[in-house]
Amino acid sequence: MSGLPLTHLLGEANKGFYKFWNSSMRAELRSLPRLSASVRELLIGALDYAKQRGQFGKKLVDFQITQHKLADMATKLEMARLLTYKAAWNYDLKRIDPKLTSMAKMFAGRTSRGGGG
């Protein structure tokens, strides 16, 4: 143990990386609901705007292209939520999957910035 006194040891010897990794995954999972909430707020805002704003004598929400865009936003929101739920569920079952957690974080983050998968 390279001269480290046992009184300074936190947890098990040679297990520090795994403790750090586990807490890192937990922190990432905690940030995901905020991203999904911001996507939801964007969708609500876009829908409200489309219902109020008119063009050519019709509300924007009545145009098929607007409906498609809103449906696409709603689909991306649901996908971000489902990835988050699946990553959290696996974490709860002690099946920590960094790939799934990273995918959820990437997708929710991109979607919250107006991009998405």
MDAnalysis code that builds the backbone (N, CA, C; Angstrom):
import MDAnalysis as mda
import numpy as np

u = mda.Universe.empty(351, n_residues=117, atom_resindex=np.repeat(np.arange(117), 3), trajectory=True)
u.add_TopologyAttr("name", ["N", "CA", "C"] * 117)
u.add_TopologyAttr("resid", np.arange(1, 118))
u.add_TopologyAttr("resname", ["MET", "SER", "GLY", "LEU", "PRO", "LEU", "THR", "HIS", "LEU", "LEU", "GLY", "GLU", "ALA", "ASN", "LYS", "GLY", "PHE", "TYR", "LYS", "PHE", "TRP", "ASN", "SER", "SER", "MET", "ARG", "ALA", "GLU", "LEU", "ARG", "SER", "LEU", "PRO", "ARG", "LEU", "SER", "ALA", "SER", "VAL", "ARG", "GLU", "LEU", "LEU", "ILE", "GLY", "ALA", "LEU", "ASP", "TYR", "ALA", "LYS", "GLN", "ARG", "GLY", "GLN", "PHE", "GLY", "LYS", "LYS", "LEU", "VAL", "ASP", "PHE", "GLN", "ILE", "THR", "GLN", "HIS", "LYS", "LEU", "ALA", "ASP", "MET", "ALA", "THR", "LYS", "LEU", "GLU", "MET", "ALA", "ARG", "LEU", "LEU", "THR", "TYR", "LYS", "ALA", "ALA", "TRP", "ASN", "TYR", "ASP", "LEU", "LYS", "ARG", "ILE", "ASP", "PRO", "LYS", "LEU", "THR", "SER", "MET", "ALA", "LYS", "MET", "PHE", "ALA", "GLY", "ARG", "THR", "SER", "ARG", "GLY", "GLY", "GLY", "GLY"])
u.atoms.positions = np.array([
    [0.817, -1.194, 0.000],
    [0.000, 0.000, 0.000],
    [0.860, 1.257, 0.000],
    [2.038, 1.165, -0.413],
    [2.970, 2.275, -0.624],
    [3.074, 3.252, 0.552],
    [3.186, 2.735, 1.755],
    [3.478, 3.559, 2.911],
    [2.319, 4.333, 3.499],
    [1.106, 4.125, 3.045],
    [-0.055, 4.825, 3.587],
    [-0.456, 4.164, 4.899],
    [-0.516, 4.926, 5.991],
    [-0.946, 4.332, 7.251],
    [-2.393, 3.865, 7.164],
    [-2.679, 2.726, 7.766],
    [-4.038, 2.174, 7.730],
    [-5.066, 3.123, 8.341],
    [-4.639, 3.997, 9.236],
    [-5.570, 4.943, 9.848],
    [-6.052, 5.999, 8.854],
    [-5.323, 6.167, 7.735],
    [-5.714, 7.144, 6.711],
    [-6.529, 6.515, 5.581],
    [-6.757, 5.232, 5.662],
    [-7.475, 4.518, 4.607],
    [-8.980, 4.747, 4.739],
    [-9.601, 5.160, 3.659],
    [-11.053, 5.308, 3.611],
    [-11.617, 4.166, 2.782],
    [-12.440, 3.339, 3.352],
    [-13.003, 2.213, 2.616],
    [-11.998, 1.093, 2.465],
    [-12.203, 0.281, 1.437],
    [-11.335, -0.868, 1.192],
    [-10.116, -0.460, 0.385],
    [-9.018, -1.149, 0.637],
    [-7.800, -0.892, -0.123],
    [-8.024, -1.248, -1.584],
    [-7.490, -0.449, -2.475],
    [-7.556, -0.662, -3.927],
    [-8.977, -0.624, -4.499],
    [-9.891, 0.008, -3.812],
    [-11.272, 0.112, -4.302],
    [-11.702, 1.573, -4.502],
    [-10.769, 2.510, -4.380],
    [-11.096, 3.937, -4.477],
    [-11.679, 4.333, -5.818],
    [-11.123, 3.783, -6.902],
    [-11.628, 4.122, -8.228],
    [-13.086, 3.735, -8.367],
    [-13.437, 2.554, -7.858],
    [-14.811, 2.078, -7.987],
    [-15.776, 2.934, -7.172],
    [-15.342, 3.407, -6.006],
    [-16.172, 4.313, -5.213],
    [-16.392, 5.626, -5.967],
    [-15.306, 6.152, -6.537],
    [-15.404, 7.390, -7.311],
    [-16.322, 7.201, -8.511],
    [-16.146, 6.116, -9.227],
    [-16.926, 5.837, -10.424],
    [-18.411, 5.722, -10.087],
    [-18.709, 5.039, -8.998],
    [-20.091, 4.862, -8.580],
    [-20.722, 6.213, -8.235],
    [-20.002, 7.056, -7.505],
    [-20.569, 8.359, -7.154],
    [-20.681, 9.256, -8.386],
    [-19.793, 9.084, -9.358],
    [-19.861, 9.846, -10.603],
    [-21.122, 9.475, -11.393],
    [-21.415, 8.183, -11.475],
    [-22.630, 7.740, -12.169],
    [-23.871, 8.269, -11.459],
    [-23.854, 8.243, -10.135],
    [-24.999, 8.741, -9.362],
    [-25.198, 10.238, -9.628],
    [-24.115, 11.003, -9.681],
    [-24.213, 12.443, -9.946],
    [-24.769, 12.696, -11.347],
    [-24.328, 11.916, -12.314],
    [-24.855, 12.091, -13.677],
    [-26.340, 11.776, -13.728],
    [-26.744, 10.708, -13.048],
    [-28.158, 10.350, -13.041],
    [-29.009, 11.438, -12.390],
    [-28.471, 12.086, -11.375],
    [-29.223, 13.150, -10.707],
    [-29.421, 14.364, -11.603],
    [-28.520, 14.593, -12.539],
    [-28.638, 15.767, -13.410],
    [-29.643, 15.552, -14.545],
    [-29.945, 14.316, -14.864],
    [-30.792, 14.027, -16.020],
    [-32.233, 14.541, -15.896],
    [-32.895, 14.410, -14.757],
    [-34.266, 14.943, -14.695],
    [-34.354, 16.437, -14.960],
    [-33.332, 17.198, -14.569],
    [-33.340, 18.635, -14.857],
    [-33.303, 18.888, -16.356],
    [-32.518, 18.084, -17.079],
    [-32.456, 18.244, -18.530],
    [-33.803, 17.926, -19.158],
    [-34.435, 16.839, -18.713],
    [-35.757, 16.485, -19.242],
    [-36.779, 17.570, -18.921],
    [-36.675, 18.153, -17.740],
    [-37.600, 19.227, -17.366],
    [-37.411, 20.445, -18.261],
    [-36.169, 20.749, -18.621],
    [-35.949, 21.902, -19.497],
    [-36.482, 21.622, -20.898],
    [-36.386, 20.381, -21.356],
    [-36.958, 20.009, -22.655],
    [-38.476, 20.155, -22.603],
    [-39.075, 19.730, -21.507],
    [-40.529, 19.846, -21.345],
    [-40.959, 21.318, -21.378],
    [-40.197, 22.167, -20.703],
    [-40.505, 23.596, -20.706],
    [-40.408, 24.185, -22.108],
    [-39.403, 23.750, -22.872],
    [-39.273, 24.214, -24.254],
    [-40.476, 23.789, -25.087],
    [-40.916, 22.557, -24.909],
    [-42.071, 22.056, -25.651],
    [-43.327, 22.838, -25.292],
    [-43.538, 23.079, -24.011],
    [-44.711, 23.846, -23.571],
    [-44.660, 25.264, -24.143],
    [-43.489, 25.869, -24.105],
    [-43.335, 27.210, -24.655],
    [-43.605, 27.261, -26.148],
    [-43.098, 26.280, -26.869],
    [-43.312, 26.227, -28.320],
    [-44.794, 26.021, -28.641],
    [-45.437, 25.165, -27.879],
    [-46.857, 24.910, -28.101],
    [-47.689, 26.163, -27.808],
    [-47.390, 26.820, -26.701],
    [-48.104, 28.064, -26.372],
    [-47.918, 29.114, -27.462],
    [-46.685, 29.261, -27.933],
    [-46.394, 30.236, -28.984],
    [-47.174, 29.900, -30.253],
    [-47.170, 28.609, -30.625],
    [-47.858, 28.188, -31.855],
    [-49.366, 28.385, -31.756],
    [-49.902, 28.298, -30.551],
    [-51.343, 28.508, -30.362],
    [-51.716, 29.989, -30.438],
    [-50.777, 30.867, -30.067],
    [-51.064, 32.298, -30.035],
    [-50.736, 33.006, -31.340],
    [-49.674, 32.625, -31.974],
    [-49.166, 33.331, -33.156],
    [-49.930, 32.893, -34.390],
    [-50.274, 33.848, -35.225],
    [-50.990, 33.544, -36.453],
    [-50.186, 33.915, -37.685],
    [-50.519, 33.278, -38.782],
    [-49.887, 33.559, -40.074],
    [-50.892, 33.171, -41.156],
    [-51.078, 34.035, -42.127],
    [-52.000, 33.776, -43.242],
    [-53.415, 33.468, -42.753],
    [-53.829, 34.116, -41.675],
    [-55.191, 33.948, -41.178],
    [-55.416, 32.675, -40.363],
    [-54.373, 31.937, -40.047],
    [-54.497, 30.708, -39.261],
    [-53.481, 30.751, -38.120],
    [-53.760, 30.018, -37.060],
    [-52.791, 29.868, -35.978],
    [-51.683, 28.929, -36.458],
    [-50.463, 29.173, -35.989],
    [-49.341, 28.318, -36.404],
    [-49.579, 26.849, -36.066],
    [-50.276, 26.615, -34.952],
    [-50.526, 25.242, -34.531],
    [-51.405, 24.479, -35.532],
    [-52.118, 25.197, -36.382],
    [-52.986, 24.553, -37.380],
    [-52.229, 24.096, -38.625],
    [-50.984, 24.545, -38.779],
    [-50.185, 24.129, -39.940],
    [-49.560, 22.756, -39.678],
    [-49.607, 21.920, -40.697],
    [-49.084, 20.562, -40.548],
    [-47.593, 20.549, -40.201],
    [-46.820, 21.443, -40.769],
    [-45.380, 21.477, -40.500],
    [-45.121, 21.774, -39.018],
    [-45.938, 22.669, -38.447],
    [-45.802, 22.989, -37.020],
    [-46.179, 21.775, -36.178],
    [-47.239, 21.095, -36.575],
    [-47.658, 19.894, -35.852],
    [-46.566, 18.822, -35.881],
    [-45.910, 18.684, -37.033],
    [-44.813, 17.710, -37.147],
    [-43.648, 18.084, -36.233],
    [-43.323, 19.368, -36.207],
    [-42.213, 19.815, -35.352],
    [-42.537, 19.608, -33.878],
    [-43.763, 19.910, -33.478],
    [-44.166, 19.700, -32.090],
    [-44.176, 18.209, -31.740],
    [-44.628, 17.383, -32.669],
    [-44.619, 15.937, -32.437],
    [-43.186, 15.414, -32.304],
    [-42.293, 15.953, -33.107],
    [-40.882, 15.566, -33.032],
    [-40.296, 15.961, -31.672],
    [-40.618, 17.162, -31.211],
    [-40.142, 17.608, -29.895],
    [-40.687, 16.711, -28.786],
    [-41.963, 16.366, -28.860],
    [-42.580, 15.510, -27.840],
    [-41.948, 14.112, -27.845],
    [-41.644, 13.610, -29.033],
    [-41.001, 12.299, -29.149],
    [-39.614, 12.323, -28.527],
    [-38.860, 13.373, -28.794],
    [-37.511, 13.491, -28.221],
    [-37.567, 13.627, -26.701],
    [-38.564, 14.338, -26.204],
    [-38.737, 14.450, -24.756],
    [-38.988, 13.071, -24.150],
    [-39.875, 12.321, -24.766],
    [-40.192, 10.982, -24.245],
    [-38.976, 10.059, -24.322],
    [-38.211, 10.166, -25.384],
    [-37.010, 9.339, -25.508],
    [-35.991, 9.698, -24.425],
    [-35.824, 10.988, -24.156],
    [-34.895, 11.418, -23.104],
    [-35.352, 10.894, -21.750],
    [-36.650, 10.968, -21.508],
    [-37.202, 10.456, -20.235],
    [-36.982, 8.957, -20.096],
    [-37.279, 8.224, -21.145],
    [-37.146, 6.769, -21.077],
    [-35.696, 6.333, -20.875],
    [-34.766, 6.984, -21.554],
    [-33.355, 6.674, -21.336],
    [-32.960, 6.972, -19.895],
    [-33.448, 8.073, -19.360],
    [-33.157, 8.432, -17.968],
    [-33.731, 7.389, -17.020],
    [-34.988, 7.023, -17.230],
    [-35.621, 6.026, -16.362],
    [-34.884, 4.692, -16.412],
    [-34.493, 4.271, -17.613],
    [-33.810, 2.990, -17.750],
    [-32.446, 3.015, -17.062],
    [-31.713, 4.100, -17.222],
    [-30.405, 4.216, -16.571],
    [-30.568, 4.211, -15.050],
    [-31.562, 4.939, -14.539],
    [-31.800, 4.988, -13.092],
    [-32.268, 3.632, -12.567],
    [-33.105, 2.962, -13.333],
    [-33.602, 1.642, -12.930],
    [-32.446, 0.648, -12.839],
    [-31.584, 0.648, -13.839],
    [-30.415, -0.233, -13.802],
    [-29.516, 0.098, -12.618],
    [-29.357, 1.374, -12.336],
    [-28.534, 1.781, -11.192],
    [-29.135, 1.240, -9.891],
    [-30.458, 1.371, -9.750],
    [-31.136, 0.858, -8.554],
    [-30.962, -0.648, -8.394],
    [-30.887, -1.353, -9.512],
    [-30.708, -2.809, -9.482],
    [-29.238, -3.211, -9.384],
    [-28.371, -2.213, -9.141],
    [-26.916, -2.434, -9.028],
    [-26.311, -2.927, -10.335],
    [-26.975, -2.616, -11.441],
    [-26.442, -2.933, -12.777],
    [-26.039, -1.613, -13.431],
    [-25.051, -0.978, -12.839],
    [-24.622, 0.333, -13.314],
    [-24.083, 0.191, -14.731],
    [-24.663, 0.950, -15.627],
    [-24.296, 0.890, -17.039],
    [-23.845, 2.283, -17.487],
    [-22.523, 2.535, -17.459],
    [-22.054, 3.875, -17.831],
    [-22.411, 4.257, -19.257],
    [-22.488, 3.271, -20.141],
    [-22.853, 3.567, -21.526],
    [-24.276, 4.106, -21.598],
    [-25.186, 3.460, -20.901],
    [-26.585, 3.881, -20.898],
    [-26.741, 5.242, -20.224],
    [-26.046, 5.444, -19.121],
    [-26.094, 6.732, -18.435],
    [-25.552, 7.839, -19.329],
    [-24.463, 7.556, -20.020],
    [-23.876, 8.549, -20.927],
    [-24.790, 8.841, -22.105],
    [-25.439, 7.798, -22.636],
    [-26.378, 8.004, -23.745],
    [-27.543, 8.885, -23.300],
    [-28.064, 8.617, -22.092],
    [-29.174, 9.414, -21.577],
    [-28.748, 10.864, -21.401],
    [-27.564, 11.075, -20.851],
    [-27.070, 12.430, -20.627],
    [-26.841, 13.157, -21.956],
    [-26.248, 12.468, -22.917],
    [-25.987, 13.075, -24.216],
    [-27.302, 13.450, -24.921],
    [-28.243, 12.502, -24.956],
    [-29.488, 12.747, -25.678],
    [-30.307, 13.854, -25.017],
    [-30.443, 13.793, -23.690],
    [-31.212, 14.823, -22.989],
    [-30.539, 16.182, -23.136],
    [-29.229, 16.211, -23.067],
    [-28.501, 17.473, -23.212],
    [-28.672, 18.071, -24.587],
    [-28.501, 17.247, -25.619],
    [-28.668, 17.752, -26.985],
    [-30.101, 18.203, -27.236],
    [-31.046, 17.444, -26.740],
    [-32.445, 17.781, -26.946],
    [-32.788, 19.085, -26.235],
    [-32.236, 19.291, -25.040],
    [-32.535, 20.523, -24.300],
    [-31.947, 21.754, -24.983],
    [-30.955, 21.549, -25.863],
    [-30.372, 22.660, -26.602],
    [-30.980, 22.789, -27.996],
    [-32.054, 22.034, -28.243],
    [-32.757, 22.164, -29.513],
    [-32.301, 21.168, -30.575],
    [-31.383, 20.296, -30.229],
    [-30.909, 19.285, -31.185],
    [-31.665, 17.995, -30.979],
    [-30.950, 17.010, -30.536],
    [-31.573, 15.711, -30.266],
    [-30.926, 14.652, -31.108],
    [-31.447, 13.461, -30.973],
    [-30.862, 12.301, -31.631],
    [-31.147, 12.305, -33.046],
])
